[in-house]
Amino acid sequence: MADEPLVLGIETSCDETGVGIVRGTTLLADAVASSVDEHARFGGVVPEVASRAHLEAMVPTIDRALKEAGVSARDLDGIAVTAGPGLAGALLVGVSAAKAYAYALGKPLYGVNHLASHICVDQLEHGALPEPTMALLVSGGHSSLLLSSDITSDVRPMGATIDDAAGEAFDKIARVLNLGFPGGPVIDRYAKEGDPDAIAFPRGLTGPRDPAYDFSFSGLKTAVARWIEAKRAAGEEVPVRDVAASFQEAVVDVLTRKAVRACKDEGVDHLMIGGGVAANSRLRALAQERCEAAGIRLRVPRPKLCTDNGAMVAALGAEMVARNRPASDWELSADSSLPVTDPHVPGEAAHTHDHVHEAGKENLYP
């Protein structure tokens, strides 16, 4: 095996079929097949639709990634796949595909954690992660503060959302404003033309007795929806741009304030932001401003690497190979609630794993 392992990663935790290929910390391919248009008419992701889309897109997306990377499947040093958390049916498609390819190729299989992968992807952009690193992950399903001293084995939750995730709140407010789905990009776009101080929306869990690092966006979502309803009931025009800007400011204010506080409290001088909402322009700008004021170095991958993708899974898989972490075995299954404290799912029957791989290498793949 080369000093820098060549790993293919498969991501199917939600509505995007992502396949990435990395060599060490160098990104070679990042192929994505999104089913977001199929969910738009429902105003959110439909699990059964997502699972079917993954089935249809899997093989073509893997072929496209291999072609883009200019490598053969035989050249791979391992196959990594998101084992959880995520939508159970969607995860099962990815895990099943990863098992099939690993078996046929005679390569080790690594079931990895979706959240840990979102942290590790930053290595493809800014080099090796400092140890420790504080990570703020914000997406449609997660709003978490995590402290990682070793991305392959030690990720500690500091705080998380107790109700709606930030991305979920963006989607719901966009729906109330009749702006469509997904809500994050369109809210960001409208907010650029609005006044973030126009409406004083609440900041959840920011009182002196509230949990220092946990998040809550349900109350904010309700407050914004009621404000809009009151305007409409009074026959007044809703200032969409000001609502979008004021709502967005309330979200990113809390996210960045708590993240910087966690860094200070833990003595960590690096903050990494990931997840789909990390593509939000105001979140990036405010985080940069507050990190600079606090003497903290901010690391945020480019927007395409913030959303769900196979590159992040491949990045964590490559780190597992490089650090000689144990591979998963054929009992690997999808776990929709896999805790972030389990960055990967190691196997217990290494000798059986190797034996089956040898059989697969000889008999199944031309």
Wavefront OBJ file of the C-alpha trace (Angstrom):
o trace
v 0.000 0.000 0.000
v 1.215 3.482 -0.857
v 2.134 5.910 1.905
v -0.981 7.885 0.989
v -3.933 5.465 0.801
v -6.315 5.636 -2.136
v -9.867 5.336 -0.821
v -13.325 5.533 -2.349
v -16.103 6.901 -0.148
v -19.856 6.467 -0.494
v -22.355 8.839 1.146
v -26.129 8.172 1.115
v -27.363 9.478 4.465
v -30.076 11.694 2.965
v -30.996 12.808 -0.559
v -27.641 12.976 -2.310
v -25.673 10.058 -3.703
v -22.075 11.099 -3.146
v -18.975 9.212 -4.284
v -15.536 10.624 -3.608
v -12.010 9.378 -4.167
v -9.027 10.709 -2.255
v -5.355 9.864 -2.044
v -4.280 10.756 1.466
v -5.558 14.320 1.832
v -5.729 15.030 -1.901
v -9.147 15.053 -3.535
v -9.196 13.232 -6.865
v -12.931 12.987 -7.550
v -16.173 14.234 -6.032
v -19.199 12.938 -7.932
v -22.699 13.752 -6.673
v -26.147 12.759 -7.937
v -28.801 14.782 -6.135
v -32.494 13.913 -5.887
v -33.442 17.299 -4.399
v -35.702 18.154 -7.350
v -37.730 15.006 -6.717
v -38.399 16.132 -3.137
v -39.100 19.804 -3.867
v -42.809 19.316 -4.556
v -43.203 17.702 -1.137
v -41.430 20.557 0.664
v -38.912 18.181 2.241
v -37.047 14.905 1.815
v -39.199 11.784 1.383
v -37.163 8.782 2.648
v -38.609 6.251 0.195
v -37.962 8.556 -2.770
v -34.392 9.155 -1.568
v -33.691 5.426 -1.232
v -34.948 4.668 -4.743
v -32.872 7.530 -6.163
v -29.746 6.141 -4.468
v -30.367 2.724 -5.998
v -30.641 4.200 -9.486
v -27.669 6.537 -9.144
v -25.153 4.372 -7.283
v -23.307 2.483 -10.029
v -23.219 5.378 -12.549
v -21.930 7.744 -9.858
v -19.177 5.330 -8.808
v -18.170 4.846 -12.448
v -18.105 8.618 -12.943
v -15.904 9.118 -9.858
v -13.400 6.463 -10.972
v -13.211 8.033 -14.415
v -12.788 11.527 -12.965
v -10.006 10.338 -10.661
v -8.286 8.453 -13.459
v -7.914 5.301 -11.374
v -9.085 1.725 -11.598
v -11.232 0.125 -8.909
v -8.405 -2.401 -8.483
v -6.073 0.428 -7.410
v -8.129 1.276 -4.330
v -6.782 0.585 -0.851
v -10.203 0.607 0.773
v -13.919 1.372 0.511
v -15.478 3.720 3.066
v -19.198 4.284 3.552
v -21.461 6.306 5.816
v -22.929 3.819 8.298
v -24.912 6.501 10.169
v -26.525 8.644 11.301
v -29.101 9.354 8.612
v -32.216 7.954 6.967
v -32.238 4.203 7.556
v -33.315 3.167 4.063
v -30.917 5.551 2.354
v -28.023 4.395 4.520
v -28.773 0.748 3.724
v -28.363 1.410 0.010
v -24.904 2.873 0.539
v -23.766 0.203 2.987
v -24.973 -2.583 0.682
v -23.177 -1.063 -2.296
v -19.955 -0.602 -0.311
v -20.059 -4.217 0.836
v -20.578 -5.425 -2.717
v -17.650 -3.426 -4.097
v -15.364 -4.304 -1.188
v -16.215 -8.002 -1.504
v -15.743 -8.057 -5.267
v -12.478 -6.125 -5.158
v -11.016 -7.844 -2.116
v -10.585 -4.507 -0.328
v -11.115 -3.570 3.348
v -14.451 -1.998 4.242
v -14.778 0.983 6.600
v -18.145 2.021 7.997
v -17.717 5.617 9.182
v -19.730 8.299 10.968
v -21.456 10.977 8.924
v -20.694 13.765 11.417
v -17.041 12.826 11.842
v -16.764 12.796 8.047
v -18.034 16.378 7.912
v -15.125 17.346 10.175
v -12.505 15.316 8.338
v -13.354 16.750 4.914
v -11.606 19.983 5.887
v -8.290 18.137 5.543
v -8.866 18.122 1.788
v -9.015 21.915 1.842
v -6.650 23.079 4.581
v -4.409 20.123 5.415
v -4.213 17.982 8.536
v -6.643 18.833 11.315
v -5.084 20.339 14.429
v -5.546 18.193 17.520
v -7.732 19.172 19.219
v -10.175 20.892 16.872
v -13.558 22.359 17.781
v -16.171 21.705 15.099
v -19.507 23.392 14.561
v -21.650 21.210 12.293
v -24.862 22.741 10.993
v -27.195 21.114 8.488
v -30.787 20.119 7.905
v -30.521 17.301 10.416
v -27.784 18.402 12.809
v -26.613 21.379 14.811
v -23.701 20.176 16.911
v -20.598 21.394 18.687
v -17.943 18.679 18.748
v -14.433 18.504 20.176
v -12.095 16.161 18.311
v -8.655 15.220 19.583
v -8.388 12.314 17.086
v -10.889 12.228 14.236
v -10.587 8.435 13.932
v -11.219 7.573 17.582
v -12.012 10.520 19.848
v -14.880 12.892 19.058
v -16.646 14.370 22.074
v -20.055 16.071 21.865
v -20.112 19.470 23.553
v -23.606 20.551 22.566
v -26.417 19.856 20.114
v -29.837 21.020 19.075
v -32.670 20.025 21.415
v -35.322 20.431 18.715
v -35.115 21.764 15.136
v -31.711 21.817 13.493
v -30.624 25.082 11.887
v -31.090 23.827 8.331
v -34.531 22.497 9.183
v -35.525 25.936 10.467
v -34.296 27.526 7.224
v -36.464 25.116 5.213
v -39.563 25.794 7.321
v -39.273 29.574 7.199
v -38.675 29.466 3.445
v -41.865 27.441 3.132
v -43.828 29.991 5.200
v -42.476 32.755 2.949
v -43.368 30.714 -0.164
v -39.747 30.711 -1.311
v -39.504 26.990 -2.131
v -37.202 24.147 -1.104
v -34.416 23.837 -0.057
v -34.633 26.926 2.108
v -31.001 27.623 2.969
v -29.748 29.028 -0.358
v -32.873 31.095 -1.063
v -33.000 32.606 2.443
v -29.325 33.521 2.100
v -29.999 35.171 -1.246
v -32.963 37.231 -0.058
v -31.192 38.156 3.198
v -28.413 39.920 1.284
v -30.946 42.556 0.238
v -32.612 42.865 3.658
v -31.931 44.507 7.028
v -30.776 42.024 9.690
v -31.791 44.466 12.427
v -35.272 45.149 11.051
v -37.035 42.639 13.318
v -35.905 41.542 16.782
v -36.405 37.793 16.576
v -35.511 35.726 19.691
v -32.192 33.953 20.322
v -32.897 30.521 21.785
v -31.043 29.123 24.817
v -28.957 32.222 25.432
v -30.052 32.967 29.000
v -27.655 32.739 31.966
v -29.210 29.458 33.150
v -29.490 27.834 29.723
v -27.099 25.101 28.554
v -23.955 26.831 27.345
v -23.486 24.881 24.112
v -26.917 23.501 23.193
v -29.111 24.997 20.469
v -32.848 25.519 20.019
v -34.447 26.911 16.871
v -38.037 25.765 17.343
v -39.030 28.892 19.278
v -37.382 31.123 16.691
v -39.174 29.309 13.869
v -42.523 29.759 15.641
v -41.860 33.439 16.375
v -41.023 34.159 12.736
v -44.062 32.246 11.456
v -46.403 34.093 13.837
v -44.911 37.456 12.870
v -45.557 36.678 9.204
v -49.094 35.446 9.930
v -49.878 38.616 11.881
v -48.745 40.779 8.981
v -50.870 38.829 6.519
v -53.897 38.860 8.829
v -53.645 42.644 9.045
v -53.575 42.858 5.259
v -50.040 44.192 5.246
v -47.272 43.224 2.867
v -44.640 40.930 4.344
v -41.135 42.411 3.897
v -39.637 39.131 2.723
v -36.050 40.360 2.496
v -36.069 41.899 5.970
v -37.676 38.784 7.450
v -35.072 36.584 5.769
v -32.193 38.776 6.959
v -33.486 39.094 10.541
v -34.233 35.369 10.820
v -30.842 34.425 9.376
v -29.073 36.812 11.745
v -30.811 35.240 14.752
v -29.605 31.796 13.689
v -25.992 32.636 12.890
v -25.650 34.921 15.915
v -26.380 32.016 18.274
v -24.308 29.493 16.307
v -21.168 31.605 16.188
v -21.486 32.998 19.709
v -21.697 29.517 21.250
v -18.957 28.086 19.049
v -16.493 30.823 19.992
v -17.426 30.454 23.653
v -16.752 26.700 23.511
v -13.322 27.334 21.968
v -12.442 29.799 24.716
v -13.708 27.561 27.510
v -11.768 24.541 26.208
v -8.616 26.455 25.284
v -8.901 25.455 21.615
v -7.565 27.905 19.046
v -9.067 26.322 15.916
v -12.744 26.268 14.903
v -13.930 24.229 11.945
v -17.432 24.771 10.521
v -19.075 22.128 8.351
v -22.438 20.820 7.186
v -24.785 22.215 4.575
v -25.552 25.442 6.448
v -21.814 26.199 6.513
v -22.304 27.327 2.916
v -24.337 30.279 4.266
v -22.503 33.513 3.470
v -23.551 35.354 6.629
v -22.524 32.459 8.883
v -19.086 32.466 7.289
v -18.693 36.230 7.596
v -19.829 36.492 11.211
v -17.778 33.467 12.251
v -14.677 35.008 10.664
v -15.316 38.315 12.426
v -15.797 36.757 15.852
v -12.940 34.276 15.498
v -10.520 37.035 14.549
v -11.609 39.070 17.569
v -11.046 36.055 19.822
v -7.709 34.974 18.314
v -9.176 31.765 16.911
v -8.281 30.390 13.491
v -11.370 29.586 11.420
v -11.413 26.685 8.963
v -14.380 26.338 6.599
v -14.257 24.135 3.491
v -15.530 25.492 0.188
v -19.338 25.266 -0.096
v -19.397 22.102 -2.230
v -17.496 20.206 0.477
v -19.818 21.487 3.209
v -22.917 19.777 1.844
v -23.205 15.974 1.940
v -20.652 14.393 -0.397
v -18.600 11.264 -0.904
v -15.307 13.136 -0.589
v -15.798 13.614 3.149
v -16.393 9.878 3.619
v -13.339 9.025 1.554
v -11.280 11.522 3.566
v -12.182 9.839 6.849
v -11.696 6.404 5.316
v -8.202 7.381 4.153
v -7.392 8.581 7.648
v -8.568 5.221 9.041
v -6.273 3.379 6.638
v -3.325 5.696 7.320
v -3.658 5.214 11.079
v -4.151 1.436 10.778
v -7.622 1.468 12.312
v -9.416 -1.891 12.118
v -11.700 -2.402 9.133
v -15.376 -3.219 9.464
v -16.619 -6.736 8.821
v -19.547 -8.145 6.870
v -21.883 -7.686 9.840
v -21.683 -3.914 9.264
v -25.165 -2.438 9.092
v -26.741 0.982 8.817
v -27.376 2.732 12.131
v -29.664 5.743 11.751
v -28.704 6.973 15.225
v -24.982 6.125 15.222
v -23.437 8.347 17.921
v -20.645 10.701 16.952
v -18.539 9.149 19.702
v -18.175 6.237 17.252
v -16.223 7.785 14.344
v -16.157 4.372 12.715
v -17.564 0.878 13.176
v -14.662 -1.583 13.529
v -15.129 -5.270 12.853
v -14.300 -8.112 15.199
v -13.619 -10.962 12.779
v -10.551 -9.727 10.918
v -9.429 -13.202 9.835
v -12.833 -13.971 8.310
v -12.841 -10.556 6.669
v -9.499 -11.175 4.992
v -10.490 -14.665 3.883
v -13.684 -13.453 2.229
v -11.801 -10.642 0.531
v -9.359 -13.081 -0.974
v -12.256 -15.143 -2.325
v -13.853 -12.033 -3.744
v -10.656 -10.811 -5.366
v -10.184 -14.114 -7.150
v -13.717 -14.907 -8.210
v -15.934 -11.867 -8.517
v -14.218 -8.927 -10.149
v -12.637 -9.075 -13.619
l 1 2 3 4 5 6 7 8 9 10 11 12 13 14 15 16 17 18 19 20 21 22 23 24 25 26 27 28 29 30 31 32 33 34 35 36 37 38 39 40 41 42 43 44 45 46 47 48 49 50 51 52 53 54 55 56 57 58 59 60 61 62 63 64 65 66 67 68 69 70 71 72 73 74 75 76 77 78 79 80 81 82 83 84 85 86 87 88 89 90 91 92 93 94 95 96 97 98 99 100 101 102 103 104 105 106 107 108 109 110 111 112 113 114 115 116 117 118 119 120 121 122 123 124 125 126 127 128 129 130 131 132 133 134 135 136 137 138 139 140 141 142 143 144 145 146 147 148 149 150 151 152 153 154 155 156 157 158 159 160 161 162 163 164 165 166 167 168 169 170 171 172 173 174 175 176 177 178 179 180 181 182 183 184 185 186 187 188 189 190 191 192 193 194 195 196 197 198 199 200 201 202 203 204 205 206 207 208 209 210 211 212 213 214 215 216 217 218 219 220 221 222 223 224 225 226 227 228 229 230 231 232 233 234 235 236 237 238 239 240 241 242 243 244 245 246 247 248 249 250 251 252 253 254 255 256 257 258 259 260 261 262 263 264 265 266 267 268 269 270 271 272 273 274 275 276 277 278 279 280 281 282 283 284 285 286 287 288 289 290 291 292 293 294 295 296 297 298 299 300 301 302 303 304 305 306 307 308 309 310 311 312 313 314 315 316 317 318 319 320 321 322 323 324 325 326 327 328 329 330 331 332 333 334 335 336 337 338 339 340 341 342 343 344 345 346 347 348 349 350 351 352 353 354 355 356 357 358 359 360 361 362 363 364 365 366
